[in-house]
């Protein structure tokens, strides 16, 4: 099984909401990993839109702050990205990723889930 599996993508109208889920498993110790949500828009490089550490402290890109919320459900091993007030510029493939806390490189990636926002 892949260590990270995303779900919840789809098509939505501008102003709507989506919640992405990332089932995170397969780590030797799930309590020592930090997670992030990245996206890749057409014609752009991959960017981190939200991150969360082992103490549930979130970080956000300026472009999504106030609209997106990242959270972790430890018992279920799920990392969520709640996306509110979505706009067409949020159209992208969204990826969940994990890294060992204390390191900066994300070593584990999901397969991605497409989010498409129509005007």
Z-matrix of the N, CA and C atoms (Angstrom, degrees):
N
C 1 1.454
C 2 1.519 1 109.18
N 3 1.347 2 114.95 1 138.22
C 4 1.456 3 119.92 2 177.27
C 5 1.518 4 108.84 3 -64.03
N 6 1.329 5 116.74 4 144.76
C 7 1.466 6 118.52 5 -178.49
C 8 1.522 7 113.03 6 -68.03
N 9 1.324 8 119.07 7 -24.37
C 10 1.458 9 122.21 8 -178.32
C 11 1.527 10 109.22 9 -134.55
N 12 1.311 11 116.57 10 128.23
C 13 1.461 12 121.32 11 179.99
C 14 1.518 13 108.79 12 -133.09
N 15 1.343 14 116.17 13 116.31
C 16 1.454 15 120.82 14 -179.62
C 17 1.522 16 111.25 15 -90.32
N 18 1.322 17 114.54 16 155.20
C 19 1.459 18 121.35 17 172.43
C 20 1.520 19 108.32 18 -155.20
N 21 1.324 20 115.87 19 168.13
C 22 1.456 21 120.57 20 174.97
C 23 1.509 22 115.39 21 103.49
N 24 1.319 23 117.86 22 -4.42
C 25 1.452 24 119.19 23 177.72
C 26 1.519 25 111.06 24 -70.74
N 27 1.323 26 115.16 25 171.30
C 28 1.453 27 119.66 26 179.51
C 29 1.513 28 110.92 27 162.06
N 30 1.313 29 114.90 28 -163.74
C 31 1.465 30 121.40 29 179.90
C 32 1.514 31 109.54 30 -105.54
N 33 1.310 32 115.88 31 140.14
C 34 1.465 33 121.05 32 -178.05
C 35 1.527 34 108.08 33 -149.55
N 36 1.308 35 116.04 34 153.47
C 37 1.457 36 120.19 35 176.57
C 38 1.524 37 110.15 36 -85.24
N 39 1.306 38 115.60 37 153.62
C 40 1.456 39 120.69 38 177.72
C 41 1.530 40 110.40 39 -53.99
N 42 1.315 41 114.53 40 138.02
C 43 1.450 42 120.15 41 -177.72
C 44 1.511 43 114.03 42 92.28
N 45 1.325 44 116.06 43 -10.01
C 46 1.459 45 120.70 44 -178.83
C 47 1.519 46 112.55 45 -85.39
N 48 1.332 47 114.48 46 -169.62
C 49 1.464 48 121.48 47 -176.52
C 50 1.516 49 110.35 48 -135.08
N 51 1.322 50 115.11 49 152.69
C 52 1.456 51 122.92 50 171.75
C 53 1.521 52 107.62 51 -144.21
N 54 1.319 53 115.39 52 152.68
C 55 1.455 54 119.53 53 171.91
C 56 1.515 55 108.61 54 -123.78
N 57 1.316 56 115.38 55 119.54
C 58 1.451 57 121.20 56 175.83
C 59 1.522 58 108.87 57 -92.09
N 60 1.316 59 115.51 58 144.96
C 61 1.457 60 121.48 59 178.27
C 62 1.516 61 109.18 60 -123.82
N 63 1.317 62 115.44 61 147.15
C 64 1.460 63 121.51 62 178.03
C 65 1.519 64 107.46 63 -133.94
N 66 1.319 65 115.24 64 110.47
C 67 1.451 66 120.28 65 176.26
C 68 1.524 67 107.74 66 -81.73
N 69 1.320 68 114.98 67 114.85
C 70 1.465 69 121.16 68 -175.18
C 71 1.526 70 109.24 69 -110.20
N 72 1.307 71 116.95 70 119.04
C 73 1.460 72 119.40 71 -178.27
C 74 1.520 73 109.02 72 -152.14
N 75 1.315 74 116.02 73 173.96
C 76 1.450 75 120.32 74 174.65
C 77 1.504 76 114.53 75 88.70
N 78 1.347 77 117.53 76 10.48
C 79 1.448 78 119.73 77 179.15
C 80 1.516 79 109.70 78 -93.80
N 81 1.327 80 115.51 79 149.34
C 82 1.468 81 118.29 80 178.47
C 83 1.535 82 111.67 81 -60.88
N 84 1.341 83 115.86 82 -35.15
C 85 1.462 84 118.85 83 178.70
C 86 1.511 85 108.55 84 -146.37
N 87 1.300 86 116.88 85 103.55
C 88 1.462 87 120.19 86 -171.66
C 89 1.512 88 113.14 87 -66.98
N 90 1.323 89 118.74 88 -13.44
C 91 1.458 90 119.70 89 -174.90
C 92 1.517 91 112.67 90 -83.95
N 93 1.313 92 118.31 91 -6.93
C 94 1.457 93 120.56 92 -175.24
C 95 1.518 94 113.07 93 -110.68
N 96 1.321 95 117.14 94 21.45
C 97 1.446 96 120.17 95 -178.04
C 98 1.513 97 110.87 96 -117.41
N 99 1.298 98 114.99 97 140.72
C 100 1.449 99 123.14 98 174.10
C 101 1.522 100 108.24 99 -105.75
N 102 1.323 101 116.28 100 151.27
C 103 1.456 102 120.15 101 -173.93
C 104 1.521 103 111.62 102 -128.20
N 105 1.295 104 114.26 103 157.81
C 106 1.458 105 119.56 104 177.65
C 107 1.508 106 110.54 105 -146.32
N 108 1.311 107 114.79 106 156.35
C 109 1.456 108 122.19 107 170.80
C 110 1.531 109 107.27 108 -111.22
N 111 1.298 110 114.40 109 129.80
C 112 1.460 111 122.01 110 178.32
C 113 1.526 112 108.46 111 -118.70
N 114 1.321 113 114.85 112 162.61
C 115 1.457 114 117.99 113 172.35
C 116 1.524 115 109.60 114 -142.47
N 117 1.306 116 113.81 115 154.24
C 118 1.455 117 119.77 116 175.53
C 119 1.515 118 108.51 117 -129.74
N 120 1.320 119 115.05 118 109.69
C 121 1.459 120 121.26 119 176.49
C 122 1.525 121 109.17 120 -88.07
N 123 1.299 122 115.53 121 153.09
C 124 1.458 123 119.94 122 -178.15
C 125 1.524 124 109.85 123 -60.51
N 126 1.325 125 116.44 124 125.45
C 127 1.457 126 121.15 125 178.93
C 128 1.522 127 113.92 126 88.04
N 129 1.333 128 116.57 127 0.55
C 130 1.460 129 120.63 128 -179.31
C 131 1.520 130 109.49 129 -122.99
N 132 1.326 131 115.69 130 161.85
C 133 1.444 132 120.60 131 173.34
C 134 1.513 133 111.41 132 -79.41
N 135 1.308 134 116.16 133 170.53
C 136 1.456 135 120.46 134 179.88
C 137 1.525 136 109.32 135 -72.68
N 138 1.318 137 117.64 136 133.55
C 139 1.456 138 121.80 137 -179.48
C 140 1.531 139 109.96 138 -127.87
N 141 1.299 140 114.63 139 145.88
C 142 1.461 141 119.47 140 176.45
C 143 1.521 142 107.91 141 -84.83
N 144 1.306 143 116.99 142 124.23
C 145 1.456 144 120.49 143 -179.91
C 146 1.521 145 112.18 144 -99.54
N 147 1.328 146 117.40 145 -25.37
C 148 1.458 147 120.07 146 179.98
C 149 1.523 148 108.92 147 -159.70
N 150 1.327 149 114.85 148 146.62
C 151 1.458 150 121.02 149 176.01
C 152 1.512 151 109.51 150 -138.69
N 153 1.323 152 115.20 151 159.22
C 154 1.458 153 119.64 152 178.18
C 155 1.511 154 108.41 153 -147.55
N 156 1.335 155 116.26 154 136.05
C 157 1.454 156 119.26 155 -178.28
C 158 1.516 157 110.62 156 -97.96
N 159 1.322 158 115.86 157 -173.74
C 160 1.452 159 120.52 158 -174.09
C 161 1.523 160 112.53 159 -72.55
N 162 1.315 161 116.87 160 -12.49
C 163 1.460 162 121.12 161 176.05
C 164 1.523 163 111.59 162 -100.76
N 165 1.321 164 116.40 163 15.66
C 166 1.468 165 123.03 164 177.88
C 167 1.529 166 112.07 165 67.15
N 168 1.313 167 118.04 166 25.09
C 169 1.460 168 120.29 167 177.16
C 170 1.526 169 109.09 168 -88.95
N 171 1.337 170 116.84 169 121.95
C 172 1.457 171 119.70 170 -176.35
C 173 1.530 172 113.04 171 -93.80
N 174 1.300 173 115.00 172 156.10
C 175 1.459 174 122.33 173 168.93
C 176 1.517 175 107.44 174 -133.43
N 177 1.338 176 115.68 175 150.38
C 178 1.461 177 120.10 176 -176.02
C 179 1.519 178 110.92 177 -138.37
N 180 1.324 179 114.72 178 147.56
C 181 1.452 180 119.81 179 168.65
C 182 1.524 181 108.95 180 -70.57
N 183 1.317 182 116.17 181 150.36
C 184 1.470 183 119.86 182 -178.77
C 185 1.528 184 111.37 183 -58.37
N 186 1.312 185 115.94 184 -32.56
C 187 1.458 186 119.96 185 -175.48
C 188 1.530 187 113.41 186 -68.26
N 189 1.325 188 117.72 187 -18.19
C 190 1.465 189 119.76 188 -176.85
C 191 1.523 190 113.12 189 -121.77
N 192 1.323 191 116.56 190 -7.66
C 193 1.479 192 119.65 191 -177.25
C 194 1.524 193 109.62 192 -58.70
N 195 1.325 194 114.97 193 133.41
C 196 1.457 195 120.54 194 -179.24
C 197 1.520 196 113.35 195 90.34
N 198 1.335 197 116.66 196 -13.46
C 199 1.470 198 120.41 197 179.59
C 200 1.523 199 111.88 198 -116.14
N 201 1.324 200 117.82 199 -35.18
C 202 1.454 201 122.88 200 -178.41
C 203 1.520 202 109.48 201 -106.48
N 204 1.327 203 115.95 202 147.64
C 205 1.459 204 122.24 203 176.79
C 206 1.519 205 109.22 204 -134.40
N 207 1.330 206 115.82 205 126.28
C 208 1.463 207 121.02 206 176.39
C 209 1.529 208 108.43 207 -101.84
N 210 1.317 209 116.05 208 142.38
C 211 1.458 210 120.12 209 179.04
C 212 1.523 211 109.15 210 -152.69
N 213 1.334 212 115.27 211 163.19
C 214 1.464 213 121.52 212 178.33
C 215 1.513 214 109.66 213 -126.49
N 216 1.312 215 115.59 214 138.53
C 217 1.460 216 121.84 215 169.62
C 218 1.519 217 105.84 216 -110.60
N 219 1.333 218 116.26 217 99.69
C 220 1.460 219 119.36 218 -174.55
C 221 1.524 220 113.06 219 -63.80
N 222 1.330 221 119.39 220 -45.83
C 223 1.476 222 117.44 221 -178.39
C 224 1.526 223 112.95 222 -58.53
N 225 1.338 224 116.40 223 -32.46
C 226 1.455 225 119.89 224 -178.41
C 227 1.526 226 112.52 225 -94.63
N 228 1.310 227 117.38 226 -6.19
C 229 1.470 228 121.52 227 -176.59
C 230 1.528 229 111.56 228 57.61
N 231 1.303 230 117.79 229 42.99
C 232 1.456 231 121.86 230 -179.07
C 233 1.530 232 109.90 231 -121.80
N 234 1.313 233 115.13 232 135.55
C 235 1.459 234 122.41 233 173.64
C 236 1.530 235 107.14 234 -110.46
N 237 1.306 236 116.89 235 128.01
C 238 1.461 237 121.75 236 -176.75
C 239 1.526 238 111.25 237 -108.80
N 240 1.311 239 114.63 238 152.72
C 241 1.461 240 121.02 239 167.52
C 242 1.524 241 106.81 240 -130.50
N 243 1.318 242 115.92 241 104.79
C 244 1.458 243 121.44 242 176.19
C 245 1.518 244 108.34 243 -85.78
N 246 1.317 245 115.74 244 122.07
C 247 1.452 246 121.39 245 -176.05
C 248 1.527 247 108.04 246 -114.90
N 249 1.318 248 116.58 247 115.80
C 250 1.458 249 122.13 248 179.21
C 251 1.521 250 110.46 249 -116.77
N 252 1.319 251 115.47 250 158.61
C 253 1.463 252 121.30 251 179.12
C 254 1.529 253 110.77 252 48.51
N 255 1.314 254 113.94 253 50.04
C 256 1.465 255 120.34 254 -176.18
C 257 1.525 256 109.22 255 -69.17
N 258 1.322 257 116.00 256 146.01
C 259 1.459 258 120.77 257 176.32
C 260 1.533 259 110.08 258 -127.56
N 261 1.324 260 118.11 259 165.65
C 262 1.473 261 120.08 260 -175.95
C 263 1.531 262 113.69 261 -57.44
N 264 1.331 263 117.00 262 -26.35
C 265 1.468 264 119.22 263 178.52
C 266 1.533 265 112.45 264 -69.69
N 267 1.313 266 117.60 265 -10.85
C 268 1.465 267 121.38 266 176.62
C 269 1.520 268 111.85 267 -85.01
N 270 1.314 269 117.63 268 -4.54
C 271 1.461 270 120.31 269 177.64
C 272 1.522 271 109.82 270 -61.20
N 273 1.333 272 115.63 271 123.95
C 274 1.464 273 120.44 272 -174.95
C 275 1.526 274 109.16 273 -176.19
N 276 1.320 275 114.51 274 170.55
C 277 1.466 276 120.20 275 165.56
C 278 1.530 277 106.27 276 -91.36
N 279 1.314 278 115.72 277 127.03
C 280 1.459 279 121.51 278 -178.12
C 281 1.521 280 109.32 279 -103.98
N 282 1.333 281 114.32 280 134.27
C 283 1.453 282 121.63 281 -178.20
C 284 1.522 283 110.47 282 -121.80
N 285 1.298 284 115.30 283 140.40
C 286 1.452 285 122.28 284 170.17
C 287 1.523 286 107.73 285 -95.28
N 288 1.330 287 116.64 286 143.47
C 289 1.453 288 120.51 287 -179.24
C 290 1.516 289 109.94 288 -144.09
N 291 1.319 290 115.62 289 158.81
C 292 1.455 291 121.38 290 -179.54
C 293 1.522 292 110.27 291 -137.08
N 294 1.304 293 114.29 292 150.21
C 295 1.463 294 121.07 293 176.58
C 296 1.519 295 107.85 294 -144.71
N 297 1.292 296 116.34 295 157.71
C 298 1.457 297 119.44 296 172.40
C 299 1.525 298 107.81 297 -69.81
N 300 1.307 299 117.44 298 129.00
C 301 1.452 300 120.39 299 177.96
C 302 1.528 301 108.38 300 -59.88
N 303 1.310 302 116.68 301 135.77
C 304 1.452 303 120.95 302 -174.71
C 305 1.517 304 112.08 303 100.70
N 306 1.316 305 116.38 304 -18.16
C 307 1.456 306 121.52 305 172.91
C 308 1.517 307 109.13 306 -106.58
N 309 1.305 308 117.38 307 161.23
C 310 1.458 309 120.66 308 -178.02
C 311 1.526 310 112.83 309 -104.62
N 312 1.301 311 117.18 310 -16.70
C 313 1.465 312 120.23 311 -175.96
C 314 1.520 313 110.45 312 -90.00
N 315 1.333 314 114.89 313 129.83
C 316 1.459 315 120.55 314 173.69
C 317 1.532 316 107.57 315 -83.30
N 318 1.311 317 115.88 316 119.06
C 319 1.462 318 120.66 317 -175.10
C 320 1.517 319 114.13 318 -101.81
N 321 1.332 320 116.38 319 -14.95
C 322 1.459 321 120.04 320 -177.76
C 323 1.522 322 109.39 321 -123.62
N 324 1.305 323 115.10 322 134.97
C 325 1.465 324 121.06 323 -175.48
C 326 1.521 325 110.78 324 -134.64
N 327 1.321 326 114.91 325 147.55
C 328 1.445 327 119.77 326 170.99
C 329 1.511 328 110.69 327 -85.35
N 330 1.324 329 115.09 328 -178.42
C 331 1.458 330 120.40 329 -175.98
C 332 1.524 331 112.57 330 -85.98
N 333 1.322 332 116.81 331 -12.61
C 334 1.456 333 121.35 332 178.68
C 335 1.510 334 112.75 333 95.14
N 336 1.327 335 115.11 334 151.27
C 337 1.452 336 121.51 335 176.03
C 338 1.525 337 108.31 336 -137.80
N 339 1.320 338 116.02 337 136.13
C 340 1.460 339 120.86 338 -174.17
C 341 1.523 340 110.70 339 -83.95
N 342 1.324 341 115.81 340 133.59
C 343 1.458 342 123.02 341 171.31
C 344 1.519 343 107.77 342 -119.47
N 345 1.314 344 116.32 343 124.34
C 346 1.461 345 121.29 344 -179.87
C 347 1.519 346 108.58 345 -123.72
N 348 1.320 347 116.09 346 124.76
C 349 1.458 348 121.64 347 -177.52
C 350 1.524 349 108.81 348 -114.88
N 351 1.306 350 116.45 349 123.85
C 352 1.461 351 121.43 350 178.75
C 353 1.528 352 109.90 351 -99.11
N 354 1.337 353 116.30 352 149.49
C 355 1.475 354 119.79 353 -177.76
C 356 1.527 355 111.96 354 -61.37
